[in-house]
């Protein structure tokens, strides 16, 4: 069976985006229509935590509920210095109860969205809810 040029072009135009972006159900969309300037209140912004191992090494932990999966990639929404959300791809290790060990891509003390919400888009400006502000001030 031969495929003519038009059919070949159509197959390629469908196959390339699927190859690069996958068919994931958790897909982040970029912000449109100027909405990133309107801050969104997020109650579940947390700091990347650390835990000591028996060997004395410090490990980074994030809740597994914060993880964004896109195909084989693992990411997390990080609150940048300008209070905008950034999707950061990270490398994770083993599961410890409800937390994942972070092997790379995050630093201690960075702020992340504690529970992934598909309504939160990369580039959106966020403000910490009252509960988050109280927790940060009490430390």
N, C-alpha and C positions, 0 to 999 in steps of 0.2 A: 504494500500500500504506500503510495507516494503522497507526500503532503506538499501542496503548492505554497508559494511564497506568502500569500495572504494568511493562510491558516498557520503557517510557521511563525509569522510575526505576531499573530494573536496569541499563540501558545507561549511565546517568549514574554510578551507583555503581561501575561498572567503569572507565569512561573517566577520571574525575577522578583516582584514584590513579595510573593509567598516565601521565596528562599531567604530574603533579607529580614522580613518582618514576622513571618510565621502566621499561625492561625490562632494565636492566644486569645483567650476570653478576657484576660486582664490587660487591657491596652490603654496606655496613657495617651491623651490627646493634648496637643498644644493649645495654649490659650488664644482665643480669638475675640474680636470686637472690643478690644480695650479693657476687658474685665480684670486684668491683673492688677489694676490700680485700686480696685475695691477690695479692702482686706477681708479675709474670711476668718472667723474665730474658730480655732481648733483647740479643743479641751485636752486632747491626748498628745501633746508635744512632750517628748521625754529626752533626757540626756543619755547618750551612749554610756552604758554602765560597764564597770570592770569587776572582775572577781579574781581572787587569788587561787592559784592551783596548788596542789600539794608540793610541787617542786619550787614554789615561790614565784613562778612566772605569772604575770598579770594577763588575763584574757578579756577581750571586749565582748559584750553581750547586748543583743537587741531582742525584743519580743518577736516570736515567729509570726504574730499577727501583723507586724509592720512590713513584712516582706512582699515585694511585688515580683511576680514571675512573668517572664515573657520568653516563651520557648525554653531554651537552656540557660537563659540569663536570670540572675537574681539581683534585684535592686531594692532600694529603699528611698523614701522621700526625705531629703535632708532640708532643714530650714537654714538658708544661707545667711550671711551677715546682713544682707539687705532685707531679710524676712521674706524672701521669695523661696518657693519650693523648687528644689533641684532633684531630679531623678539621678541617683548615683548607683552605678553597678558595683556590686560588692562580691567578695568571695566568702562563702560561709563554710563552717565546719560542722561539728556534731551538734545535736540537740541536747540541751540541758533543761529538763522539765519543759517550761513554756518559752524558753529563750534559745536563740541560736548563737553559736560562737562565730564571731566575725574574724576572718583571717586576713582580710585586706579590703581597703576602700573606705574605711571610716577611721576617725581618730577619737580618742577618749574625750568626753565632754561635748562633742558635737550634738546638736539637737536634731531629732528625727520625729516624724509622725509615728506615734506608737501603734496605731491601728490603721492599716491601709484602707482608704476609701476611694473608690473609682471616681467619685465626684471631685476629688482634689486633683487638679491638673498641675503639671510642671509649669512654673512661671507665675503661679498665683501668689499674691502677697497674703501672708497669714499673720494673725495676731494671736498671742497666747491667751487662752481663756483664763478667768480668775483663779481657777484651781491650780493651773500650771504656774502662774505668777506667785501664788502663795507657797508652793512647794520649792520653787527656786529661791525665794527670799528666806525660807526657813533653814537653808543649808549654809 
